[in-house]
Amino acid sequence: MYYPPHLKVLTTTTTGVQLTQRLYAQLPTMQLYAPAQLTSIITPAHLPPTTWYHGCLRDLMPTLFTKPPTNQSRHAIVAILAIGAVVRLIAPYLIDKYHDPAVIVLDQTGQFVVPILSGHLGGGNALAAHLAQLLNATAVITTASDCQLTLAVDLLGQELGWRVEAETTALRQASAAMVNKHPVALIQENGSDNWWRHHANGRTGDLPSNLHQLSSLDMVDVVYYQALLWISHRVIPPAFAQRFSKPIIWYKPP
């Protein structure tokens, strides 16, 4: 499962710092942000690199939303705070699902791990599952495709290095077709055929019943199917694209 390699952990309590200490051995790339007044009561052993901040927690937000300078991939914010407080803190800095970091919220005792932002493209759901495993906690996943264990259209082939080319509206419509169990066609001309087993957030068992693997575009009923997932090195033929008015999602294997 993909999850962001660099974690920025935010807490305001001693129990939050202790929870971070439990995770650090397994997640050595994390950076901790905690209030300076805790330094006199915290045991320094097994602490990750720590920024002891002064002043208002809100002033830290620009730093937390900035990518690490040596890492061009997306990062994640892990907040050991109340969800309501986290929502208010991050709201002014949100852009969209393609740019926002994953944001994960943990309760103070490490019983629940809740991804609240960028669960798919940012790797938040996968990171939440990993943190839950390390803490023997419960990951609270709310994205429809993961709750239903169906295909996540925006994640197909991610772990295999596939690139997705589609308009945002098309991705949203195709995703809605999958989770609402409308018929979706899939045609694969290139790339590994193990994409279901390697599906980014983990899938087992049979394919979703509404996902139909077809061998050619000639088999696609342009009225019946509500979306087409096209796995190929070549552009969809213009003549077909003109006839098929539903969303087409193009996956390009390496």
PAZAPA-4460 file (N, C-alpha, C; in steps of 0.05 Angstrom, whole numbers, plus 32768, in hexadecimal, padded with zeros to 4 digits):
% residues 254
    n_x    n_y    n_z   ca_x   ca_y   ca_z    c_x    c_y    c_z   seq   type   mol
   8011   7FE8   8000   8000   8000   8000   8011   8019   8000     1      M     A
   8009   802D   7FF0   8018   8046   7FF0   800F   8058   8007     2      Y     A
   8022   8064   8014   801C   807A   8027   8034   808D   8027     3      Y     A
   802F   80A6   802E   8044   80BA   802C   805C   80B3   803E     4      P     A
   8075   80B6   8033   808C   80AE   8042   8094   80C1   8059     5      P     A
   808B   80DA   8057   8094   80ED   806B   807B   80F6   807C     6      H     A
   807D   80F3   8096   8067   80F9   80A8   806D   8110   80BA     7      L     A
   805B   8123   80BC   805D   8139   80CF   8048   8134   80E5     8      K     A
   8051   812F   80FD   803F   8128   8113   803B   8140   8125     9      V     A
   8022   8146   812B   801C   815E   813B   800D   8155   8154    10      L     A
   8016   815E   816B   8007   8158   8184   800B   816F   8197    11      T     A
   7FF9   8170   81AB   7FFB   8186   81C0   7FFD   817A   81DC    12      T     A
   7FFF   815F   81DE   7FFE   8152   81F8   8015   813F   81FC    13      T     A
   801A   8138   8216   802E   8124   821C   8026   8109   8212    14      T     A
   800D   8102   8213   8004   80E8   8209   8008   80E6   81EB    15      T     A
   8004   80FD   81DD   8009   80FD   81C0   8026   80F8   81BA    16      G     A
   8038   8105   81C9   8054   8101   81C5   805C   80E3   81CB    17      V     A
   8051   80D8   81DF   8056   80BC   81E6   804C   80A9   81D0    18      Q     A
   8036   80B0   81C4   802B   80A0   81AD   803E   80A2   8196    19      L     A
   8049   80BA   8191   805D   80BD   817C   8076   80AD   8181    20      T     A
   807F   80AB   819A   8096   809B   81A1   8091   807E   819A    21      Q     A
   8079   8074   819D   8072   8058   8197   8075   8053   8179    22      R     A
   806F   8068   8169   806F   8064   814C   808A   8069   813F    23      L     A
   809B   8077   814C   80B4   8081   813F   80C6   806B   8135    24      Y     A
   80C8   8055   8144   80DA   803F   813C   80D2   8033   8121    25      A     A
   80B8   8034   811C   80AD   8028   8103   80AB   803D   80ED    26      Q     A
   80AB   8056   80F4   80A7   806C   80E1   80BD   8081   80E5    27      L     A
   80D6   807A   80DD   80ED   808C   80E4   80EE   80A6   80D5    28      P     A
   80DC   80AA   80C1   80DD   80C3   80B2   80CA   80D8   80BE    29      T     A
   80BE   80D3   80D4   80AB   80E6   80E0   80B9   80FE   80ED    30      M     A
   80AB   8114   80ED   80B4   812D   80FA   809E   8134   810E    31      Q     A
   80A5   8139   8127   8092   8140   813C   8090   815E   8140    32      L     A
   8078   8168   8144   8074   8184   814C   8064   8184   8166    33      Y     A
   806F   8190   817B   8062   8190   8195   8069   81AA   81A3    34      A     A
   8057   81B2   81B6   805C   81CC   81C4   8075   81CB   81D6    35      P     A
   8083   81E1   81D7   809C   81E3   81E5   8099   81DD   8203    36      A     A
   8082   81E3   820E   807E   81DF   822B   807F   81C2   8234    37      Q     A
   807E   81B0   8220   807F   8193   8227   809B   8189   822B    38      L     A
   80AF   8199   8223   80CB   818F   8224   80D4   8188   8240    39      T     A
   80C9   8195   8254   80D1   8190   8270   80C6   8176   827C    40      S     A
   80B2   816B   826E   80A5   8153   8279   80A5   813B   8267    41      I     A
   80B3   813D   8250   80B4   8128   823D   80CF   811A   823E    42      I     A
   80CE   80FF   823F   80E6   80EF   823D   80F1   80F0   8220    43      T     A
   8109   80F9   821C   8113   80FD   8200   8118   80E3   81F1    44      P     A
   8119   80CD   81FF   8120   80B4   81F1   810C   80AD   81DB    45      A     A
   8116   80A3   81C5   8106   809A   81AE   80F4   80B0   81A2    46      H     A
   80FC   80C8   81A5   80ED   80DE   8199   80F7   80E2   817C    47      L     A
   80E5   80E6   8169   80EE   80ED   814E   80F8   810A   814E    48      P     A
   8105   8113   8138   810C   812F   8137   80F4   8141   813D    49      P     A
   80F8   8153   8150   80E1   8162   815B   80E4   8180   8158    50      T     A
   80CF   818D   8150   80CD   81AA   8151   80BC   81B1   8169    51      T     A
   80C8   81BE   817D   80BA   81C7   8194   80B0   81E3   818F    52      W     A
   8097   81E6   8189   808D   8200   8180   8083   8211   8198    53      Y     A
   8085   822B   8194   807A   823F   81A7   8063   824D   8199    54      H     A
   8051   8257   81A9   803B   8266   819E   8023   8255   8195    55      G     A
   8015   8260   8181   7FFC   8254   8179   7FFF   823D   8166    56      C     A
   7FF0   8228   816A   7FF0   8210   8159   7FEA   8217   813C    57      L     A
   7FD8   822A   8138   7FCF   8232   811D   7FE7   823C   810D    58      R     A
   7FFA   8248   811A   8011   8253   810C   8023   823E   80FF    59      D     A
   8020   8225   8108   802F   820F   80FD   8025   8205   80E2    60      L     A
   800C   820B   80DC   8000   81FF   80C4   800F   8203   80AA    61      M     A
   8019   821B   80A4   8029   821D   808B   8040   820A   808A    62      P     A
   804E   8206   80A1   8064   81F3   80A2   805B   81D7   809D    63      T     A
   8045   81CF   80A9   803B   81B4   80A6   8032   81AE   808A    64      L     A
   8028   81C2   807C   801E   81BE   8061   8034   81C0   804C    65      F     A
   804C   81C7   8054   8063   81CA   8041   8070   81AF   803D    66      T     A
   8075   81A7   8024   8083   818E   801F   809F   818E   802A    67      K     A
   80AA   8177   8032   80C6   8176   803A   80D8   817E   8023    68      P     A
   80EC   818E   8028   80FC   8199   8012   810B   8184   8002    69      P     A
   8111   816D   800E   8120   8158   8000   810E   8142   7FF5    70      T     A
   80F4   8146   7FF7   80E2   8130   7FEF   80CB   813D   7FDF    71      N     A
   80CB   8136   7FC5   80B7   8142   7FB3   809C   8134   7FB4    72      Q     A
   809B   811D   7FC1   8081   810F   7FC3   8070   811C   7FD9    73      S     A
   8057   8114   7FDA   8045   8120   7FED   804B   8115   8009    74      R     A
   8044   8126   801D   804A   811E   8039   802F   811B   8047    75      H     A
   8030   8114   8061   8018   8111   8070   801A   8120   808B    76      A     A
   8004   8129   8095   8002   8135   80AF   7FF3   8122   80C1    77      I     A
   7FFF   811B   80D7   7FF2   8109   80EB   7FED   811A   8103    78      V     A
   7FD4   8120   8109   7FCC   8131   8120   7FC0   8121   8137    79      A     A
   7FCD   8123   814E   7FC2   8116   8166   7FB2   812B   8175    80      I     A
   7F9B   8130   816A   7F8A   8146   8173   7F6D   813E   816E    81      L     A
   7F5A   814F   8177   7F3E   814B   8171   7F39   8151   8153    82      A     A
   7F28   8141   8147   7F23   8145   812A   7F18   8161   8124    83      I     A
   7F06   816B   8135   7EFC   8186   8131   7F11   819B   8130    84      G     A
   7F24   8199   8143   7F3A   81AC   8144   7F4C   81AA   812B    85      A     A
   7F50   8192   8121   7F61   818E   8109   7F53   819A   80F1    86      V     A
   7F39   8196   80EE   7F2A   81A1   80D8   7F2C   81C0   80D7    87      V     A
   7F2A   81CC   80EE   7F2C   81EA   80EF   7F48   81F3   80E8    88      R     A
   7F5C   81E4   80F1   7F77   81EC   80EC   7F7F   81EA   80CE    89      L     A
   7F76   81D5   80C1   7F80   81D0   80A6   7F6F   81DD   8090    90      I     A
   7F56   81E5   8097   7F43   81EF   8083   7F4E   8205   8071    91      A     A
   7F5C   8219   807C   7F65   822F   806B   7F7B   8227   8056    92      P     A
   7F87   820F   8059   7F9E   8208   8049   7F97   81F3   8034    93      Y     A
   7F7E   81EA   8032   7F77   81D5   8020   7F74   81E0   8003    94      L     A
   7F7E   81CF   7FF1   7F7D   81D6   7FD4   7F6A   81C3   7FC6    95      I     A
   7F74   81AA   7FC2   7F63   8195   7FB6   7F70   817A   7FBB    96      D     A
   7F63   8165   7FB3   7F6C   814A   7FB8   7F86   8143   7FAA    97      K     A
   7F8D   8153   7F96   7FA6   814D   7F87   7FBF   815A   7F94    98      Y     A
   7FBA   816D   7FA6   7FD1   817B   7FB2   7FD2   8179   7FD1    99      H     A
   7FBB   8175   7FDE   7FBB   8175   7FFB   7FCA   815D   8006   100      D     A
   7FD8   8160   801D   7FE4   8149   802A   7FCE   8138   8037   101      P     A
   7FD5   811F   803C   7FC3   810E   804C   7FC3   8119   8068   102      A     A
   7FAC   8119   8075   7FAA   8121   8091   7F9C   810B   80A0   103      V     A
   7FAA   8101   80B5   7FA1   80EB   80C5   7F9D   80F5   80E1   104      I     A
   7F87   80EE   80EE   7F83   80F6   810A   7F83   80DD   811C   105      V     A
   7F93   80DE   8132   7F93   80C9   8146   7F88   80D4   8160   106      L     A
   7F7A   80C3   816E   7F71   80CB   8189   7F89   80C8   819C   107      D     A
   7F87   80D3   81B4   7F9D   80D5   81C7   7FA7   80BA   81D0   108      Q     A
   7F96   80A6   81D0   7F9E   808B   81DA   7FA6   8078   81C3   109      T     A
   7FA4   8082   81AA   7FAC   8071   8194   7F9A   805A   818E   110      G     A
   7F80   805E   8194   7F6C   8049   818E   7F60   804B   8172   111      Q     A
   7F5F   8064   8168   7F52   8069   814E   7F64   807A   813C   112      F     A
   7F64   8073   8123   7F74   8081   810F   7F61   8089   80F8   113      V     A
   7F5E   80A3   80F4   7F49   80AD   80E2   7F56   80BE   80CC   114      V     A
   7F56   80B4   80B3   7F5F   80C6   809D   7F49   80D9   8095   115      P     A
   7F4F   80F3   8096   7F3A   8107   8090   7F3F   8116   8076   116      I     A
   7F56   8112   806A   7F5C   8121   8051   7F6F   8111   8040   117      L     A
   7F6A   8112   8025   7F7C   8104   8012   7F7F   80E7   8019   118      S     A
   7F69   80DA   801D   7F6A   80BD   8024   7F73   80AC   800D   119      G     A
   7F6D   80B4   7FF4   7F75   80A4   7FDD   7F8F   80AE   7FD1   120      H     A
   7F8E   80C4   7FC2   7FA5   80CD   7FB3   7FBC   80D5   7FC6   121      L     A
   7FB6   80DF   7FDE   7FCB   80E6   7FF0   7FD5   80CF   8002   122      G     A
   7FC8   80B7   7FFF   7FD1   80A0   800E   7FC7   809F   802B   123      G     A
   7FB3   80B0   8032   7FAA   80B2   804D   7F9E   8098   8058   124      G     A
   7F8E   808B   8047   7F81   8072   8051   7F96   805C   8056   125      N     A
   7FA9   805A   8044   7FBE   8046   8047   7FCF   804B   805F   126      A     A
   7FD5   8065   8064   7FE5   806D   807B   7FD5   8067   8095   127      L     A
   7FBC   806D   8095   7FAB   8068   80AC   7FAB   804A   80B3   128      A     A
   7FA9   8039   809E   7FA9   801C   80A2   7FC4   8013   80AE   129      A     A
   7FD9   801F   80A4   7FF4   8018   80AE   7FF8   8021   80CB   130      H     A
   7FEF   8039   80D2   7FF1   8043   80ED   7FE0   8032   8100   131      L     A
   7FC8   802A   80F7   7FB7   801A   8107   7FC4   7FFF   810D   132      A     A
   7FD1   7FF4   80F9   7FDF   7FDA   80FD   7FF5   7FDD   8112   133      Q     A
   8005   7FF3   8110   801B   7FF7   8122   8011   7FFB   813F   134      L     A
   7FFA   8008   8142   7FF0   800E   815D   7FDB   7FFA   8167   135      L     A
   7FD5   7FE6   8156   7FBF   7FD4   815D   7FA6   7FE4   8162   136      N     A
   7FA1   7FF6   8150   7F8A   8008   8152   7F76   8002   813C   137      A     A
   7F61   8012   813B   7F4C   8010   8126   7F4E   8027   8113   138      T     A
   7F51   8021   80F9   7F51   8036   80E4   7F34   803B   80DC   139      A     A
   7F2C   8054   80DE   7F11   805C   80D7   7F11   8067   80BB   140      V     A
   7F0B   8056   80A8   7F0B   805D   808B   7EEF   8063   8082   141      I     A
   7EEB   807A   8075   7ED0   8082   806D   7ECC   8085   804F   142      T     A
   7EE2   8082   803F   7EDE   8084   8022   7ECD   806D   8017   143      T     A
   7EBB   8073   8005   7EA7   805F   7FFD   7EB4   8046   7FF0   144      A     A
   7EC7   804A   7FDF   7ED3   8033   7FD1   7EE1   8020   7FE5   145      S     A
   7EEE   802C   7FF9   7EFC   801B   800D   7EE8   800D   8020   146      D     A
   7ED3   801B   8027   7EBF   800F   8038   7EB2   7FF7   802A   147      C     A
   7EAD   7FFA   8010   7EA0   7FE5   8000   7EB4   7FD1   7FF5   148      Q     A
   7ECE   7FD6   7FF9   7EE3   7FC5   7FEE   7EE0   7FC2   7FCF   149      L     A
   7ED8   7FD8   7FC3   7ED6   7FD8   7FA6   7EEE   7FE6   7F9A   150      T     A
   7EEE   7FE9   7F80   7F05   7FF6   7F73   7F04   8014   7F77   151      L     A
   7F1B   801F   7F7E   7F1E   803C   7F80   7F29   8046   7F66   152      A     A
   7F19   8053   7F56   7F20   805B   7F3B   7F39   806C   7F3B   153      V     A
   7F3D   807E   7F4E   7F54   808F   7F4E   7F6E   8082   7F57   154      D     A
   7F6C   8069   7F61   7F84   805B   7F6A   7F8C   8043   7F59   155      L     A
   7F7C   803C   7F45   7F82   8025   7F35   7F9E   8027   7F29   156      L     A
   7FAE   8013   7F2E   7FC9   8012   7F22   7FDE   8023   7F30   157      G     A
   7FD6   8031   7F45   7FE9   8043   7F52   8003   8035   7F5B   158      Q     A
   8000   801E   7F67   8017   8010   7F72   8027   8002   7F5C   159      E     A
   801C   8001   7F44   802A   7FF6   7F2D   8037   800B   7F1B   160      L     A
   8035   8024   7F24   8041   803A   7F16   8031   8045   7EFE   161      G     A
   8017   803E   7EFE   8006   8048   7EE8   8000   8066   7EEC   162      W     A
   7FFE   8074   7ED6   7FF5   8090   7ED7   7FD8   8092   7ECF   163      R     A
   7FC9   80A3   7EDC   7FAC   80A7   7ED5   7FA9   80C1   7EC6   164      V     A
   7F9B   80C0   7EB0   7F95   80D8   7EA1   7F77   80DA   7E9D   165      E     A
   7F6B   80EE   7EAA   7F4E   80F2   7EA9   7F48   810D   7EB5   166      A     A
   7F32   8119   7EAC   7F29   8131   7EB9   7F1E   812B   7ED5   167      E     A
   7F20   813F   7EE6   7F16   813B   7F02   7EF8   8133   7F02   168      T     A
   7EE9   813F   7EF1   7ECC   8138   7EEF   7EC8   811B   7EE7   169      T     A
   7ED8   8112   7ED4   7ED6   80F6   7ECA   7EDD   80E2   7EE1   170      A     A
   7EF3   80E9   7EF0   7EFA   80D8   7F06   7EE4   80D6   7F1B   171      L     A
   7ED8   80ED   7F21   7EC3   80ED   7F35   7EAB   80DD   7F2B   172      R     A
   7EA4   80E0   7F12   7E8C   80D1   7F07   7E92   80B3   7F06   173      Q     A
   7EAA   80AB   7EFD   7EB1   808F   7EFC   7EB2   8083   7F18   174      A     A
   7EBC   8092   7F2B   7EBD   8088   7F47   7EA0   8084   7F51   175      S     A
   7E8F   8097   7F4B   7E73   8095   7F54   7E66   807C   7F48   176      A     A
   7E6C   8077   7F2E   7E60   805F   7F21   7E69   8046   7F2F   177      A     A
   7E83   8044   7F37   7E8D   802C   7F45   7E7F   8028   7F60   178      M     A
   7E7F   803D   7F71   7E74   8039   7F8C   7E56   8036   7F8C   179      V     A
   7E48   8041   7F77   7E2B   803D   7F75   7E23   8025   7F65   180      N     A
   7E38   8014   7F5E   7E33   7FFA   7F52   7E26   7FFC   7F36   181      K     A
   7E2C   8011   7F28   7E24   8013   7F0C   7E38   8004   7EFB   182      H     A
   7E30   7FFA   7EE4   7E43   7FEA   7ED3   7E5A   7FFB   7EC9   183      P     A
   7E72   7FF1   7ECD   7E8A   7FFE   7EC4   7E9B   7FEA   7EB4   184      V     A
   7EA4   7FF3   7E9D   7EB4   7FE1   7E8B   7ED1   7FE7   7E90   185      A     A
   7EE1   7FD2   7E8E   7EFE   7FD4   7E90   7F0B   7FC5   7E79   186      L     A
   7F1D   7FD2   7E6B   7F2C   7FC5   7E55   7F49   7FCA   7E5A   187      I     A
   7F59   7FB4   7E59   7F76   7FB6   7E5E   7F85   7FAC   7E46   188      Q     A
   7F96   7FBD   7E3C   7FA7   7FB6   7E25   7FC4   7FB3   7E2E   189      E     A
   7FCC   7FC0   7E43   7FE8   7FC0   7E4C   7FEA   7FBF   7E6A   190      N     A
   8002   7FB9   7E74   8006   7FBA   7E91   8000   7FA0   7E9F   191      G     A
   8008   7F9E   7EB9   8004   7F86   7EC9   7FE6   7F81   7ECD   192      S     A
   7FDF   7F68   7ECC   7FC3   7F61   7ED1   7FBD   7F5B   7EEF   193      D     A
   7FD1   7F60   7F00   7FCE   7F5C   7F1D   7FC5   7F75   7F2B   194      N     A
   7FB7   7F87   7F1D   7FB0   7FA1   7F29   7F9C   7F9F   7F40   195      W     A
   7F8C   7F8A   7F40   7F78   7F88   7F56   7F87   7F7F   7F70   196      W     A
   7F98   7F6B   7F6D   7FA7   7F62   7F85   7FB9   7F78   7F90   197      R     A
   7FC3   7F89   7F7E   7FD5   7F9F   7F86   7FC6   7FB9   7F8C   198      H     A
   7FAB   7FB8   7F8C   7F9C   7FD1   7F8F   7FA5   7FE0   7FA8   199      H     A
   7FA9   7FFA   7FA6   7FB8   8009   7FB9   7FB0   8006   7FD6   200      A     A
   7F97   8004   7FDC   7F8F   8001   7FF8   7F88   7FE5   8000   201      N     A
   7F90   7FD2   7FEE   7F8D   7FB5   7FF5   7F72   7FAA   7FEE   202      G     A
   7F71   7F97   7FDC   7F58   7F89   7FD5   7F5D   7F6B   7FD2   203      R     A
   7F49   7F5C   7FD9   7F4B   7F3F   7FD5   7F30   7F36   7FCA   204      T     A
   7F2E   7F1D   7FC1   7F15   7F12   7FB8   7F10   7F1A   7F9B   205      G     A
   7EF7   7F17   7F93   7EEF   7F1B   7F77   7EED   7F39   7F71   206      D     A
   7EEE   7F3F   7F57   7EE9   7F5B   7F4E   7ECD   7F63   7F55   207      L     A
   7EC8   7F7D   7F58   7EAD   7F87   7F5C   7E9A   7F7D   7F46   208      P     A
   7E82   7F76   7F4D   7E70   7F6A   7F39   7E68   7F7D   7F23   209      S     A
   7E6A   7F97   7F28   7E62   7FAB   7F14   7E79   7FB3   7F02   210      N     A
   7E91   7FA8   7F07   7EA8   7FAE   7EF6   7EAC   7F97   7EE2   211      L     A
   7EA9   7F9D   7EC8   7EA9   7F88   7EB4   7EC3   7F8B   7EA3   212      H     A
   7ED3   7F76   7EA3   7EEB   7F76   7E92   7EE4   7F6D   7E76   213      Q     A
   7EE9   7F7E   7E63   7EE3   7F78   7E47   7EFD   7F76   7E37   214      L     A
   7EFC   7F68   7E21   7F14   7F64   7E12   7F19   7F79   7DFC   215      S     A
   7F04   7F88   7DF5   7F08   7F9C   7DE0   7EF2   7FB1   7DE2   216      S     A
   7EF7   7FC7   7DD5   7EE4   7FDE   7DD5   7ECA   7FD6   7DC7   217      L     A
   7ECC   7FC3   7DB4   7EB4   7FBA   7DA6   7E9F   7FAE   7DB9   218      D     A
   7EA8   7FA6   7DD1   7E95   7F99   7DE4   7E89   7FAD   7DF7   219      M     A
   7E90   7FC6   7DF5   7E86   7FDA   7E08   7E6B   7FE5   7DFD   220      V     A
   7E56   7FDF   7E0C   7E3C   7FEA   7E06   7E3B   8007   7E10   221      D     A
   7E3A   801A   7DFD   7E3E   8036   7E05   7E25   8041   7E14   222      V     A
   7E0F   8032   7E14   7DF8   803A   7E23   7DF9   802E   7E3F   223      V     A
   7E00   8015   7E40   7DFF   8006   7E5A   7E15   800E   7E6D   224      Y     A
   7E2D   8011   7E64   7E43   8016   7E76   7E45   8034   7E7D   225      Y     A
   7E4A   8039   7E97   7E49   8055   7EA1   7E65   8061   7EA4   226      Q     A
   7E7A   8051   7E9F   7E95   805B   7E9F   7EA7   8046   7E92   227      A     A
   7EBE   804E   7E88   7ED1   803C   7E7C   7EED   8041   7E89   228      L     A
   7EF9   802C   7E93   7F14   802D   7E9D   7F26   8021   7E87   229      L     A
   7F38   8031   7E7C   7F47   802B   7E64   7F65   8029   7E6C   230      W     A
   7F70   8010   7E6C   7F8B   800B   7E74   7F9B   8005   7E5B   231      I     A
   7FAB   8019   7E52   7FB8   8016   7E38   7FCE   802B   7E35   232      S     A
   7FE0   8025   7E23   7FF4   8038   7E1B   7FEA   804B   7E06   233      H     A
   7FD4   8044   7DF9   7FCA   8054   7DE3   7FB1   8064   7DEB   234      R     A
   7FAE   807B   7DDE   7F97   808C   7DE3   7F7E   807D   7DD9   235      V     A
   7F68   8081   7DE7   7F4E   8075   7DDF   7F48   807F   7DC3   236      I     A
   7F40   806D   7DB1   7F39   8076   7D96   7F24   808C   7D95   237      P     A
   7F29   80A2   7D87   7F17   80B9   7D87   7EFA   80B1   7D7F   238      P     A
   7EF7   809E   7D6D   7EDD   8097   7D64   7ECD   808B   7D7B   239      A     A
   7EDA   807A   7D8C   7ECC   806F   7DA2   7EC6   8084   7DB7   240      F     A
   7ED9   8095   7DBD   7ED5   80AB   7DD1   7EBE   80BC   7DC9   241      A     A
   7EB9   80C0   7DAF   7EA3   80D1   7DA6   7E88   80C3   7DAB   242      Q     A
   7E88   80A8   7DA9   7E6F   8099   7DAD   7E69   8094   7DCB   243      R     A
   7E7E   8093   7DDB   7E7B   808D   7DF8   7E7B   80A7   7E08   244      F     A
   7E63   80AF   7E10   7E61   80C9   7E1D   7E66   80C8   7E3B   245      S     A
   7E6C   80B1   7E46   7E71   80AE   7E63   7E8F   80B2   7E68   246      K     A
   7E96   80B4   7E82   7EB2   80B8   7E89   7EC5   80A1   7E80   247      P     A
   7EDC   80A9   7E75   7EF1   8096   7E6E   7F09   809D   7E7E   248      I     A
   7F13   8089   7E8D   7F2B   808E   7E9E   7F42   807E   7E91   249      I     A
   7F57   808C   7E8A   7F6E   8080   7E7C   7F85   807B   7E8F   250      W     A
   7F8C   8061   7E92   7FA3   8059   7EA3   7FBA   8051   7E90   251      Y     A
   7FD1   805D   7E95   7FE8   8059   7E84   7FFE   804A   7E94   252      K     A
   8001   802F   7E8F   8016   8020   7E9D   8031   802A   7E92   253      P     A
   8047   8025   7EA2   8061   802D   7E98   8069   801E   7E7F   254      P     A
***
